Amino acid sequence: MPLGRRVSKDVAEPYEADQRLAAEYEDRLAAAGEAERALRDAQGADTPEPELRALTVAFDKAMTDVLAAAEASERVAMGPQVYSVETQDAKTRRAAEIAYRKAKARPDVRPWTDEVDRLRTAREAHRLSFRTHPTLVI
């Protein structure tokens, strides 16, 4: 008999999905680094615009993927008590919201929160610096 809190089946499923996604964090981070390196090399080599745009979009997608994995890692570090689903009653969902805010202040969660903020800032800086969509001519 395991000691600890029981987790409802509807919460266990997204928690396990986040655990699987969190396990891919290092690989996704390495892929984002490779995509950035390829983009920077192409910028330095005077690459044609269509190829440069494809590399820009690939880097943006890699950054989005690593951000999703970092967010999942943060939720896993917080624990299953922060998960809520629409089928739960309002009291349980509110308890999950409170647990989420409390967990954000824990020292073991703080590095993941900082990493999520860093990755989100890097992705937004990339999106503001490079065109990921064609320019609209009016």
N, C-alpha and C positions, 0 to 999 in steps of 0.2 A: 504494500500500500504506500503510494508516494505521499510524502509530506509536502505541504505547500498549498497554494490556492488552486482551486479548481477553475478551469476556464471553460466557458460554454462552447459548444460545438460551432456555433455561428461566428464566434470571435477567434476560435482556434485556427480556422481556415485562413483568414487574412494574415494572422500572425505567422503562420507557417510559410505563407507566400512571401512575406517580408523577410523571413529568415533565409529563404532561398535566394532572394534578390540581394540581400546584404552579403551573402557569401560570394557574390560576383563582383563586389566593389573593387577589389584590387585589379581584377582583369579589365573592368570597364575604365578604371583610372589609367591603366597602361594604354588602352586603346585610344583614349582621349589624348594622351601625350603623343602617341604616334601620329594621330590625325593633326595635331597642332604642329608637330615637327614637319610633316609633309606640306602643310599649308605655308609655313614660314620658308621652307626650302623653295617652294614654287614661287613665292613672292620675290625671293632673292634672285631667282633664275629667269625673271622676265617671261613668265608663263602666259599663254593666251588667256583672254578673259573667260571663255566658257569653262576651261579646265580649272581656272582659279575659283570660279564660282562653285563648281562641283566640290572642290576641296573645302571651301568655306562652309557649304551646307553639310558636308560630312563631319567637319569639326563641330558644328552646332549640334548635330544629332548625337555625336559622341559625348558632348558636354551635357546634353539633356539626359542621356542614359546614365552617366556617372552621377548626376544629381539625383536621379530617381533611386539609385542604389544607396547613396549617402542618406537620403531621407528615410529609406527603409531601415538602414542601420541605426539611425537615430530612434525610430519607433521601436525597434527590437531592444535597444538599450533601455528604453523606458519601461518595457514589459507589457504583458497582455492586458493589464488593467486599463490601459489608455485607449483600447479599441472599443468602438461602438458601432452598431449596425442599426439600420432603420427599423428592424423588427423589435428592438428592445424598447422597453417603456421609457418615459421621459426621465424618471428618477435615475435609471441605470446610465442613460446617455449623459446626464448631467454629472454623475459621479465620474464617468470616463473623462469628461472635459476638465474637471477639477484635478484628477490624477495626472492628466497631460500637462497642465500648468505646473503642478508640483514637481513632476519628473524633469521638466526643463531646467530646474534649479539644481538638480543633483550633479555632483562632480563627475560621475561616470558618464553622464549624458552630455555634459557641456562640450567636450571635444567634438562630438558629432554635430552638435548645433553650430559650433564655429566652422566646421568643415562644410556644412550645408550652406551657411552664409557666404563663405569664401567661394564655393563653386557657383552659387547663384550670381554673385557679383561678377565673377569671371565670365560667366555665360552672357550676362546682360552687357558687359563691356564689349564682348565680342560682337554681340548683335547690334550694338550702337556704332561700332567701328567699321563693320563690314556689311555689305548688302547680302542678305540671304534670299531676298526676293527681287525679281527684276523691277527696275524703276518704271513707274507709270508715267507715260507721256500724255499730257493733256492738250 
